[in-house]
Amino acid sequence: MATLLHQHHRQNLNIDCRYQDASLLKDVDTSKSFADDKSFGSFAKLSVKQVVGLGIVAGRAGNKFDSKSNATRAEAAVMLYPALDKLNAF
């Protein structure tokens, strides 16, 4: 879901956070790591760190990201609200 949100911002809304205007994310804290960091692909690591740093995704209990699980409707709603709010900030 984190990668999906990040990719949606980049592709459908023409916000390329990595290339077009890197300054949009220059102050985002990407230092957060999860106990299961090795369980998700390297292609997703930057996206995960950015959406966590933006406060869109927090992870699950036990400091796990749990990338192999499906998000519930409630979890999706909790992620969508701050994601849409952040879009207004850009």
C-alpha positions, 0 to 999 in steps of 0.5 A, a space after each residue: 500500500 505504501 508503494 502504491 500510494 507513492 507510485 500514484 503520486 508520482 505517475 497519476 498526479 505528475 509528482 515525481 518525488 525522486 526526480 522532478 523536485 527532490 526538495 519536496 521530500 528533503 526534510 522528510 525523516 527516512 531513518 525509520 526502520 522496521 524489524 522486518 525490513 528484509 521482507 520487502 523488496 529493495 524497489 519499495 524501500 525508498 517509498 516505504 521510508 518516505 511515506 513513513 516519514 510523511 506520517 502516512 504509514 506507521 507500520 504494525 505492532 512489534 515494529 513490523 511493516 508486514 509488507 506481505 499482508 493485505 491492508 484492511 479497509 480501516 488501515 487503507 482509510 487511515 493511510 488515505 486521509 493523510 496522503 490526500 492531506 499531503 497532496 494539498 501541501 505540495 
